[in-house]
């Protein structure tokens, strides 16, 4: 103790040396506190978290790191006044800068905590229905704005209310600067409140070349990963102002629609003879149909004969109608189609390309690859069985068709 008093007495004769010693001591205390908090308390907290769950390790680390920076800045802010022979203006400047750094550390810690909360929420099942990333970004924006005001007020040593009172004159400028942010905020609220968009939804927006899964919904942008693995970034407000298709309803329904037509050559459509009808009864799917149809036609035609009508008025089965009945039964008995949803085999208006026979049904799965396999299997079978009904597909003449015509003409000429 006597040696310490003697050292102070000697330093008193040298004010500059005493001031430098006080500054060095203050810096050493701040560094030691930072070491204790960052290296000691931080590690203890992280170890406790790791024992609870490994997922929180990377999320909690930024929060603790930013909070640990508050301790040394507070020590400097409170201890700078104890340094001897230091000019009052220097003390004020250091205190103001230290206070500003403390505010910055707290603001960054709050931002990290919000990011951690958003990351934890994103792992829950509710996140697929309600995304809060846009709201988190709004809160962070407000926190950063308040922190900026407090930092400026600390640096200039003025009340924050004084700065806030001057913001009224800048309201118009702020509205112009943050126009996109305000539009995006309103759009985010509408998208979430009306459940119009979720992460994982498949959307189509042709005007922006977007066709794929939503992978991120932020305040200003929505990211869509297209099927070619490119990323399309869409401004959030455009999803409110412009139309787009969301395939979520299809995915949740459990069935995906097949809507495709077979173009029938109209010249191949004809009546079926009695022998042809009997021959087709070997096809199990239309055996009952042909039996019922034969009885119905026999009763109808018998009434016409009894009334003395000309035989041209009799009704006869057609190969196209029989094929359409076969398609209906084939779809009804298909194991990979959703039998609770609409199934149709209908004729469309004929044109120069042929007579469209449209197949309308839903698969029992919404997976893309399985859907394409089921659709291909159905039309492979229908195309292959068409000749059994005496029908042909209509298509434009190809080189092989023209070569066959030329060969036939040449053969006749020879």
RAVENHU-V520580 format. One record per residue. N is the residue number from 1. RES is the residue in one small letter. PSI is psi in whole degrees, 0 to 359 (999 if undefined). Layout:
BEGIN
N/RES/PSI + N/RES/PSI
END
This chain:
BEGIN
1/x/320 + 2/x/322 + 3/x/323 + 4/x/318 + 5/x/323 + 6/x/321 + 7/x/320 + 8/x/323 + 9/x/320 + 10/x/319 + 11/x/333 + 12/x/332 + 13/x/346 + 14/x/88 + 15/x/319 + 16/x/319 + 17/x/321 + 18/x/321 + 19/x/317 + 20/x/322 + 21/x/320 + 22/x/319 + 23/x/317 + 24/x/319 + 25/x/319 + 26/x/318 + 27/x/319 + 28/x/319 + 29/x/317 + 30/x/317 + 31/x/319 + 32/x/318 + 33/x/319 + 34/x/319 + 35/x/317 + 36/x/314 + 37/x/311 + 38/x/313 + 39/x/332 + 40/x/290 + 41/x/322 + 42/x/314 + 43/x/322 + 44/x/314 + 45/x/318 + 46/x/324 + 47/x/321 + 48/x/319 + 49/x/319 + 50/x/326 + 51/x/328 + 52/x/311 + 53/x/138 + 54/x/337 + 55/x/333 + 56/x/354 + 57/x/303 + 58/x/337 + 59/x/323 + 60/x/336 + 61/x/313 + 62/x/325 + 63/x/312 + 64/x/322 + 65/x/318 + 66/x/322 + 67/x/326 + 68/x/337 + 69/x/346 + 70/x/326 + 71/x/307 + 72/x/325 + 73/x/324 + 74/x/321 + 75/x/316 + 76/x/319 + 77/x/320 + 78/x/334 + 79/x/349 + 80/x/332 + 81/x/342 + 82/x/350 + 83/x/125 + 84/x/153 + 85/x/22 + 86/x/132 + 87/x/138 + 88/x/324 + 89/x/324 + 90/x/319 + 91/x/317 + 92/x/316 + 93/x/314 + 94/x/318 + 95/x/319 + 96/x/316 + 97/x/318 + 98/x/320 + 99/x/320 + 100/x/317 + 101/x/325 + 102/x/317 + 103/x/318 + 104/x/316 + 105/x/318 + 106/x/317 + 107/x/316 + 108/x/324 + 109/x/319 + 110/x/318 + 111/x/318 + 112/x/322 + 113/x/321 + 114/x/320 + 115/x/321 + 116/x/317 + 117/x/319 + 118/x/320 + 119/x/320 + 120/x/320 + 121/x/325 + 122/x/338 + 123/x/350 + 124/x/163 + 125/x/331 + 126/x/336 + 127/x/334 + 128/x/338 + 129/x/325 + 130/x/115 + 131/x/130 + 132/x/8 + 133/x/319 + 134/x/319 + 135/x/321 + 136/x/319 + 137/x/325 + 138/x/315 + 139/x/318 + 140/x/321 + 141/x/318 + 142/x/317 + 143/x/317 + 144/x/323 + 145/x/315 + 146/x/318 + 147/x/321 + 148/x/317 + 149/x/317 + 150/x/322 + 151/x/314 + 152/x/318 + 153/x/323 + 154/x/319 + 155/x/322 + 156/x/0 + 157/x/50 + 158/x/163 + 159/x/139 + 160/x/331 + 161/x/329 + 162/x/319 + 163/x/321 + 164/x/326 + 165/x/334 + 166/x/351 + 167/x/340 + 168/x/322 + 169/x/338 + 170/x/11 + 171/x/316 + 172/x/319 + 173/x/318 + 174/x/321 + 175/x/322 + 176/x/318 + 177/x/319 + 178/x/27 + 179/x/311 + 180/x/323 + 181/x/318 + 182/x/316 + 183/x/317 + 184/x/322 + 185/x/314 + 186/x/319 + 187/x/319 + 188/x/319 + 189/x/317 + 190/x/319 + 191/x/318 + 192/x/318 + 193/x/325 + 194/x/3 + 195/x/47 + 196/x/338 + 197/x/138 + 198/x/158 + 199/x/131 + 200/x/349 + 201/x/144 + 202/x/119 + 203/x/154 + 204/x/127 + 205/x/83 + 206/x/327 + 207/x/341 + 208/x/12 + 209/x/39 + 210/x/123 + 211/x/95 + 212/x/200 + 213/x/140 + 214/x/122 + 215/x/346 + 216/x/136 + 217/x/108 + 218/x/185 + 219/x/313 + 220/x/333 + 221/x/157 + 222/x/126 + 223/x/131 + 224/x/124 + 225/x/111 + 226/x/168 + 227/x/340 + 228/x/13 + 229/x/9 + 230/x/161 + 231/x/127 + 232/x/126 + 233/x/121 + 234/x/128 + 235/x/136 + 236/x/321 + 237/x/337 + 238/x/337 + 239/x/346 + 240/x/322 + 241/x/337 + 242/x/159 + 243/x/151 + 244/x/161 + 245/x/128 + 246/x/122 + 247/x/12 + 248/x/321 + 249/x/320 + 250/x/316 + 251/x/324 + 252/x/338 + 253/x/336 + 254/x/3 + 255/x/145 + 256/x/137 + 257/x/140 + 258/x/124 + 259/x/97 + 260/x/151 + 261/x/147 + 262/x/126 + 263/x/107 + 264/x/136 + 265/x/117 + 266/x/336 + 267/x/346 + 268/x/356 + 269/x/130 + 270/x/173 + 271/x/154 + 272/x/139 + 273/x/169 + 274/x/320 + 275/x/321 + 276/x/321 + 277/x/316 + 278/x/325 + 279/x/325 + 280/x/348 + 281/x/351 + 282/x/343 + 283/x/113 + 284/x/321 + 285/x/335 + 286/x/13 + 287/x/310 + 288/x/322 + 289/x/314 + 290/x/323 + 291/x/313 + 292/x/320 + 293/x/319 + 294/x/316 + 295/x/317 + 296/x/316 + 297/x/324 + 298/x/316 + 299/x/315 + 300/x/313 + 301/x/328 + 302/x/322 + 303/x/323 + 304/x/319 + 305/x/319 + 306/x/327 + 307/x/1 + 308/x/20 + 309/x/157 + 310/x/142 + 311/x/342 + 312/x/340 + 313/x/355 + 314/x/152 + 315/x/142 + 316/x/151 + 317/x/144 + 318/x/157 + 319/x/328 + 320/x/317 + 321/x/321 + 322/x/319 + 323/x/321 + 324/x/320 + 325/x/322 + 326/x/318 + 327/x/318 + 328/x/314 + 329/x/326 + 330/x/317 + 331/x/321 + 332/x/329 + 333/x/7 + 334/x/127 + 335/x/344 + 336/x/16 + 337/x/149 + 338/x/109 + 339/x/355 + 340/x/355 + 341/x/169 + 342/x/137 + 343/x/127 + 344/x/148 + 345/x/99 + 346/x/151 + 347/x/138 + 348/x/174 + 349/x/128 + 350/x/153 + 351/x/193 + 352/x/344 + 353/x/347 + 354/x/190 + 355/x/108 + 356/x/128 + 357/x/104 + 358/x/133 + 359/x/122 + 360/x/114 + 361/x/181 + 362/x/137 + 363/x/163 + 364/x/8 + 365/x/157 + 366/x/0 + 367/x/133 + 368/x/308 + 369/x/316 + 370/x/320 + 371/x/314 + 372/x/323 + 373/x/315 + 374/x/314 + 375/x/316 + 376/x/319 + 377/x/319 + 378/x/312 + 379/x/333 + 380/x/314 + 381/x/315 + 382/x/322 + 383/x/323 + 384/x/331 + 385/x/355 + 386/x/315 + 387/x/336 + 388/x/337 + 389/x/9 + 390/x/26 + 391/x/155 + 392/x/152 + 393/x/146 + 394/x/132 + 395/x/160 + 396/x/145 + 397/x/138 + 398/x/181 + 399/x/323 + 400/x/322 + 401/x/315 + 402/x/323 + 403/x/322 + 404/x/320 + 405/x/315 + 406/x/319 + 407/x/319 + 408/x/317 + 409/x/318 + 410/x/323 + 411/x/320 + 412/x/321 + 413/x/325 + 414/x/999
END
